[in-house]
Amino acid sequence: MVGPSAQNFDNLHKSEDMRWMGQNTNHLPAHPLVKEALLKGIHDQSYNLYAPPQGLEELREQVLRDLVGPNRSHGTQVLITDGAVEGLYLVCKRLSDENTTLVTTDPTWVWPLNFSRNEGANISRLPIYDKAKNYKLDPQELESQLSLNKKSIIYLIDPLNPLGSCYDLDELTRIAEVAKKYDAVVVHDCTYRDFAFEHFLMRDLYPEKTITTYSFSKWLGIAGLRTGAIIADEALFEHLVDDQPNILGSNILGQLAAIAAFKVKREWVDQVNLVQRRNQDIIKGAVDLLAGLNPVVYPSNGNFLAVDCVDSGVSANAIAEELLRRGIFVRTSDYHSDILKDVFLKISTTVPEEWADQFAEELPGVLEKCSTK
Ligand SMILES: Cc1ncc(COP(=O)(O)O)c(C=O)c1O
């Protein structure tokens, strides 16, 4: 495992005033309606019961409305999952075998790669850490790769954790054309969609072979309640749910929180983005004053900012370790890449303003300390 080991993570969890700025979790005060729904759920002991296998009907409908809108194609289905990651596990398990290649970017979010690899799939990671590529998957390189494969899954994270790049309609259309040509399935991981300035859906271009993954962890701030979803058209959906692991339903409190949150989603997301983009600005301001540190994609379309450390001559991991000693947890590129071992920091921004301010204040001293080591 990259990053802190399970044991270290356990210890970090015990620390009461850790600044969690590495996992893109949302630490802003919950909306009162969401808190109220959670408290009611506890009071009513709603958790005595299993939730319906595919999720609470009202929530499934809300996810569809949020993602697909009123003009949905017939047969679009939603499965509520224990976080997006469980949906990704199901997708990778059901669609991968030794004849499959899962194609993704480098850097990426690595866990689905493991899920597919464990089913015998090959993994192909196309390098995108390159300004000339705008830190995005290049359709031509994708095509070259797909032409070599018997059967392909494209794992497309958009906006991309860890860099914050996001595909415009033209770019997405070109990827869809390549996917169609080679009959590849696209797993469009939209975990960070609500932080993007503008976002488009692969399923609007290629519904028959797209699985969209959805998370409540980041925009809503309920990572610990493990609630997410996958969305697909009927044929693909039926194939997936045939082996559904959460057959007894998903976390009911998470679903109640999500139902309440949809009632105020627009105002809530606007407020969250106001704070997190302000935090991006503060972090960028601090980074700009330090020679050799450079934001990678700015502004980021995610609730995080990647900062390249190479020109500073200081190791990103050394900076992260020194920040951790000062109570600030951030991620480094080795968590996301096979080849970028010690290149960039990733700092999450859905945090109270004081946390971002503290990061900005500490950073010069941290860099100085690491430079003189
Ligand atoms: C790209 C990506 N997909 C999926 C997930 C998992 O989301 P969830 O918390 O809903 O399981 C994460 C979590 O960080 C992520 O970065």
The ligand as an SDF file (V2000), in Angstrom:
LIG
                    3D

 16 16  0  0  0  0  0  0  0  0999 V2000
  -11.4500    8.9050   -8.3010 C   0  0  0  0  0  0  0  0  0  0  0  0
  -12.1230    8.3280   -7.1200 C   0  0  0  0  0  0  0  0  0  0  0  0
  -13.0790    7.4090   -7.3100 N   0  0  0  0  0  0  0  0  0  0  0  0
  -13.7300    6.8550   -6.2570 C   0  0  0  0  0  0  0  0  0  0  0  0
  -13.4130    7.2160   -4.9740 C   0  0  0  0  0  0  0  0  0  0  0  0
  -14.1370    6.5490   -3.8350 C   0  0  0  0  0  0  0  0  0  0  0  0
  -15.3040    7.2340   -3.5190 O   0  0  0  0  0  0  0  0  0  0  0  0
  -16.2540    6.7320   -2.3440 P   0  0  0  0  0  0  0  0  0  0  0  0
  -15.7970    7.4380   -1.1040 O   0  0  0  0  0  0  0  0  0  0  0  0
  -17.6190    7.1490   -2.7680 O   0  0  0  0  0  0  0  0  0  0  0  0
  -16.0990    5.2590   -2.2180 O   0  0  0  0  0  0  0  0  0  0  0  0
  -12.4080    8.1460   -4.7210 C   0  0  0  0  0  0  0  0  0  0  0  0
  -12.0420    8.5070   -3.3540 C   0  0  0  0  0  0  0  0  0  0  0  0
  -11.1310    9.2310   -3.0900 O   0  0  0  0  0  0  0  0  0  0  0  0
  -11.7470    8.7200   -5.8320 C   0  0  0  0  0  0  0  0  0  0  0  0
  -10.7890    9.6290   -5.6860 O   0  0  0  0  0  0  0  0  0  0  0  0
  1  2  1  0
  2  3  1  0
  2 15  2  0
  3  4  2  0
  4  5  1  0
  5  6  1  0
  5 12  2  0
  6  7  1  0
  7  8  1  0
  8  9  2  0
  8 10  1  0
  8 11  1  0
 12 13  1  0
 12 15  1  0
 13 14  2  0
 15 16  1  0
M  END
$$$$
